[in-house]
Amino acid sequence: MARKSRPTGDPKMSMSRRTFLSAPAALAATGLMPGPLLAAVAAETPGMPDLSSWEAVRAQFALDPSLLHFASFYIASHPAPVREAIEGYRRAMDRNPFHVVEHGMFGDDAQNLPLQVQREAAAYLGGNPEEVCLTGNTTTGLALVYQGLPLERGDEVLTTVHDHYSHHESIRLATERAGASMRKIALFDDSASAGTDAIIERLLEAIGPRTRVVGLTWVHSSTGIRLPIREISAALRRRGGRPLLLVVDGVHGLGSVDETIATMGCDYFCAGTHKWMFAPRGTGLVWASAENWARLRPIIPSFTDLGQYEAWLEDREPSTPTNANRMSPGGFHAYEHQWAMAAAFRMHQRIGRDRVAARIAALNTQCKAGLAQNPKVKLHTPASADLSAGLVVFEVEGVAPASVVEQLLAKGIIASTSPYAVTYARLAPSLVNTPEQVDQAVRAVREISG
């Protein structure tokens, strides 16, 4: 969709695409018309480096080499292509903020920078650019979806006891406002031994006559289990009866698993991109089909949906269905970060999504196998790569999780604890790690366990 006009407090200041493109030659001479703008930024931004080896991939991160980083999933270090993209946009905006933001945000389709990000993200997700809503993080995406759903008094959102605070609270706040309800169930008693069929059976058995929405997390940061979302969504469709909407928190699967999000079967996929995707901090997205975007009610004014802005200019309600751009929060953002998201998606595409997933699976399988040999370690993450991703969650007999993390830090290893009522220690081997580092972390845990 073309961004043909610019939201502003004064309707007289609106700038159509035709008006914009017929700006005087003097403006073009400044080098800040859309084409020259992008060309200027590109000239200051090095091309994508050779990423054919894992050593070359690790070299893109400016991580402290004196430490072994096994918590990069929490918030990623910006790799060089992302850092350079951020700096290119920042330098351009610092030189002339008005024209750079004006052209980058409200130019035509060929030059519009949010649209370029949507295109890169869509290519990775397997969908279309108009299906991608740009947000700031997973929490914002979940809140936009749940608050936007047309829940009614008496409706129920079914979720699980395993989900994160942000997911639970997004549901609670939305159902409380609508007079609906939230119900939590356990999908398994023991995450390490859970199986696909048993998980699906429990979920289907829990669906009641008032259930309208199911909210799940793809990869649980509490235990490291990866839910079989594709199989779950297929089972929900086969069950008959009133169709249910499936909302997925996908932040720990996006960028760590080889999966085509647009065909996975969920109705709304919410994820931050500043974790496994290595995108700039403070960036995220929601993917949904056009049909599912149309179900939602926007809750924040958009700066990227022309229909909403034109309706305001004409003092009427928007006449077109809700879409991804209309759901994207407006207001001014850290544009250098949002626009540099595209570099992170390009980096993953250059490495290869299948190659990334295979590397993460191999390192995590190695880590789980090593820890499993320790009789004082209990793994909470399934051994199978089909039901896990990039998180290895465990406990050490007789040692509190916080103490495990503290003692690992003393050995130069960055680990983390899970922020839940029942907490465990976590190691998350990723692209910044080597097999040798995984072995070193496993040995350190053995030393801690005595």
N, C-alpha and C positions, 0 to 999 in steps of 0.2 A: 504494500500500500504506500502510495506517495505521501510524504509529509509535506503538504502543500502550504501550510500556514503555521505561524508561530504563536503559541499562547503568550499573552501579555495582558497587563492590567488595562490597556487602552485599546479597544477594538480598532481605532484608527491606525494603530501601529501594525496591524496584521500584514503579513508579507506572503503573497501567493507565490507558487513556484514560478509562474510567468514573470511576476514583478521581480522576484529574486534573480532569475536568470537574465533579466534585461537590465541589471544594475550597470551603472556607467563604467566605461573603460578604465577610468581612474581607479575604481575600486579593484578591478581585475589586476591593475598594475601593481597593487600592493602585494600581490602574491598570495592573497587570502581568499580568492574565489574557491569553490569546492575542489575542482580539479587540482589547481596549484597547492591548495592546502594539503590534500592527501599526498601529493607528490613530494611536497616539502617535508612532511612527517616521514614518509617512506625513505627519503634521502638521508635522514638523520637516524634511521633505524636499520641496523644490520639485518641481513637476510637470515633465514632459519639456518642454524649451523648443522653440521654433519652429526646425526644422532644414531648412527648405525651400530655403535657399540655402547654397552652399559657404562663403560668408563667415560665416554663422551657425554652421556646423559647426566651422570653424576657431576661432571665438571660444570654443568650449567648452574649449579646451586652454590651460593656463597655461604655455605654452612660452616660453622666452627669445626675445623678438622681435628681438634683435640677431643671431640665428643662423638659418640655413636648415636645417631638420631633415629629413635624408634617411636617417635610420637608425631611424625610429620602430618598424620591424618588430622590432627587437632586444628592446626592452621599452618599452611605450607609456606616454606621459603619461596620467594619468587625466583624462578629460573631466569637465566639471562634473557631469553627472548621476551619474556613478560616484563622484566625490569626495563629493557630497552624500549619496548612499546610504551610503557608508562612514561618514561622520560621523554620520549619523542613528543607525545601529546602534551606533557606538562610544559616543555620548553615552548611549544607553539602557543599554548594558552597564556603563558607568562608574557610572551611578546605582544599578544593582541587577544585578550580573553573574549571580548565581545564578538569579533568576527569569527573566531575559531568555534566558539560554542554555537553562535547563530547558524553558521554553515554546517557544522557537524551534526547539530540536532535537527535542524529544520530545512535541510536541503532536499533535493529530489532523491528518488530511489537510488540512483547511481552513486550518489555521494553520501547519503545519510549513514552516519556511523553506527547508531543503534541497530539499523537494519543490517549493516555488515556483520555485526556481532550475532544477530539472529540467524543470519545465513550460515556462519561458521558453526554455530551451535547446532542448527538443524541438520547440517551435513553429518555431524557426529552422532546426533540422536536418531537419525534415520527418518526425520519428519520434514516439515516445511517451515520456512521462516515465520509465517504468520501464526504458527502454533506455539511459538516460544515467547513467553513473558519474561522480561528482565527484571530481577529483584535484587535485593541486597544480601540475602542469605536464606537459609532453609526456613528459619523461624518466620520471616516475613512472608515467604511463599505459602507456608501452611496457614498462616493467619488470613491471607488474602483469599485462599480457597474456602476455608471453613466459614469465615464471615460472609463470603459471597454466596454460599449455597442457600437455596430457598427453603431452609428448614422451617417446619411448622410445629406448633404446639403438639406434643405427643410423639413426634418423630424421635428416632433413636440413632445415635452414632455408635457403632460397635468398634471397639479398639482392643488393645491388649495391655496386660500388666507390664509388658516388656518394653514399651515405648518410652521415648525420652520426654523430659519435662516440657520441651517446646511443643511437642505433638499433643501431649495430654492437655496442656493449658490452652492451646489453640482450639481444641475441641470444646473444652469446658466453657471458655468465654463465649464461643459461638452458640452452643446449646443453651447456655444460661440466658442469653439475650433473646433467643427464639422461643423459649419455653419448651425446648426439646430436652433430651437426656443423653448421657454418655454411660456406656457400660463397658467394663474391662474384663477380659477373660485371659486365661493362660493357654497358650498354644502348645505347651509342652511342660513336663515336670523337670526334665533334665535336658538342657540345651545340647550337651555334647552327644547325647544318644538319640536326639530327635530325628524323625524321618518325615519325608514329604507326605506320605499317605496319612500318617497320624495327625500331622499339622492341619491338613485340609479337612479331615474328619471332624476335628475339634471345632474348627471355624464354622463349618456348615451346621453342625449341631447347635451352635450358639446363636445362629441367626433367628430372630424372632419376628412376629408379625409387624412390629413397629420399626424394625431396622430399615433404614434408608441408605446409610453410608457405612462403609467399612474403612477404617484407618489403620494402616500397617506401616512398619518400617522394614525396608529391604534388608539392610545389614545392621544388626543391633550392636550399638557401641557398648552395651551392657555385657554381652556374652560372645560377640563375634559371629553368631549364627547368621547365615544369609537365607532369608525366606525364599521359597520357590515361587516368586510372584507370578511368573508366566503360568505355572500349573494352577496356582490359586485362582487367578483371574479366569482361566478356562473353566474351573469347577464352579465358580460363581455364575458364569453364563449358562452352564448346563443345568443348574439346579431348578430352573423354571421359576414361575411366580413373578412378582414384581421385580424389575431389574434394580440392582444395587449399584451405587457409585463406589469405586475403589480409589482411595487417596493414599499415595505412597510417599513416605519420607525416604528419599533415595540417596542421601548425601554420601554415605559410605560405600555405595556401589558405583556411583558415577565416577569414572576415571580409574576404577580398580578391577572392573569386571567387563568382559567382552559381551555386551548385551545391547541390542537395538531397542532403545527405550520406547520409540514410537510404536513398536509392534509387540511390546511386552504384555499389554493387556490392561494396564491401569488406566483410570480415567483422568487422574491428575498426578503428575510426578513432580515433586518439589525437592530442590537440592541447592545447597550452596555450591559454588564452584571454586572456593578458595581452600579446598582440602585436597582430595586426590587428583583433581583436575589441574592443580597448580595455578589457577587463575588469580587475579589480583584479590587481595583481601577486601572484603565487603562487597562481594559479587555473588549472584545466584540466579536461578531461573525456575520457572514452572513450565512444564510441557503439558498440553492438552489438545484434543481435537477441536475443530471449529464448533462442532455440536456441543461439546462439553463447556467450552468457553461461553457459549450462548446461554447456558443455564445460570451463570453467576451474575451477581449484582456487584458492580464496582463499589469500593468503599473509600478510595483515594483518587482525587482528580488526576487524570493522565496528561502527560506532556507529549505523548507520541501517537495519540489516536485523533485523527483529523475529524472524524464524525462527531466526537464529543465536543471538540472545540467549535466546530461550525454550528452545532446546535446551541451552544452558549451565545455565540454571536447573534443568532436569530431568535434568542429568548424562547427556546422550545426544548423538549426532551429529545435525546438522540433517537433517530428513526431506524437505525441499524442495530443488529444484535450485538451483544457484548462480545468482544474479541480479546486476544492476548494483549494487544497494545492498550486497550482501555483498562485492563486490569493492572497494568504496570504502574507502580507508584510514580507520580509526577514530582514536581519540585526539582530543584537543582541538586545534582549529585557530584561525587568525585569522578568527573567524566574521564579523566585520564585512566582511572582504574576500570570503569565500566567498559570503555572502548578497547582497552588492552585485553579484555577477556578473549577476544578473537585470537590473539597470539597463543594463548594457552590451548585452545582447541586445535589450532594449526600444529602446535608442537606435538600434541597427542596423535594427531593424524599422521604427522611425519614419522613418529616412532612406530605407529601401528597399534590400533586398539587391541588386536589379538595378541600382539607381542607384549604389550604392557601387562595385560591380564595374565598371560602365561608366566611372565617373570614374577609378578606379585604372588601368584599361586605357588610357584616353585619355592620362593623364599619362605612363605608362610607354612608350607608343608614341611620344609626342613626345620623350621622353628618348632612346630608342633611335635614332630617326631623326636627332636632332641629333648624337649621338655617332658615328653611322655616316658622317657627312659629314667626319669628321676622319680623314685617312689614317694617322695615328699611333695610332689607337685600334682595338683588336680587341674586338668584342663576343662574349661567350660565351652570351648569352641569345638565344633565338630571336626573330626579328622578329615572328612571328605571335602575336597575342594568344591564340590557341587553345592555344599551347604555352608560355605564359609567364603571369606574374601581376604581382606588385608589386615584383619585384627586377630590377635591371639590373646585370649583372656584366660587367666589362670590364678590360682592361689597356692601359696606355699604353706605347708603344715606348720603351725606354731608361729608364723610371722605375719603380722598385720600387713595388708596391701600397701598402706602408706609407707611402712617401714621397708618393704621390698623395693619400692620406687626410690626411697631415700638412699638405700644401700647401693642400688644400681647406679645412682647418680655419683656416689662416692667413687665408683669404678669407672666413671666417664661414660655411662650409658643413660640416655634419656628415655625413660619409660613413663607411664601414666597410670592413674587409677580411674575406674569408671565412676561417673558422678551420679550414683543411684543410691537408694536406701540400703541395699546390699551391694557392697563394692568389691571389686577385684583388681588385681594388677593387670596391665596390658602392655604387650609388645606389638608393634605394627611394622613389620618389615615392608619396605616400599622401594621405589626406584632409586632412592638415595643410598640404599644399603647394598652390601655384598654378601655372598655366602659365608665368607670368612668372618664378617661382622656378626652374622646370625649365630655362628658357632661360638663366638666370643660372648655374646649375650646369654646363650644357653649355659655356658660354663660359669658365668657370673651368677646366674640363678642357682646353680648347683652349689656354689660356694656359700651363698646366702642361706640355703636350706640346711647346710651343715652335713 
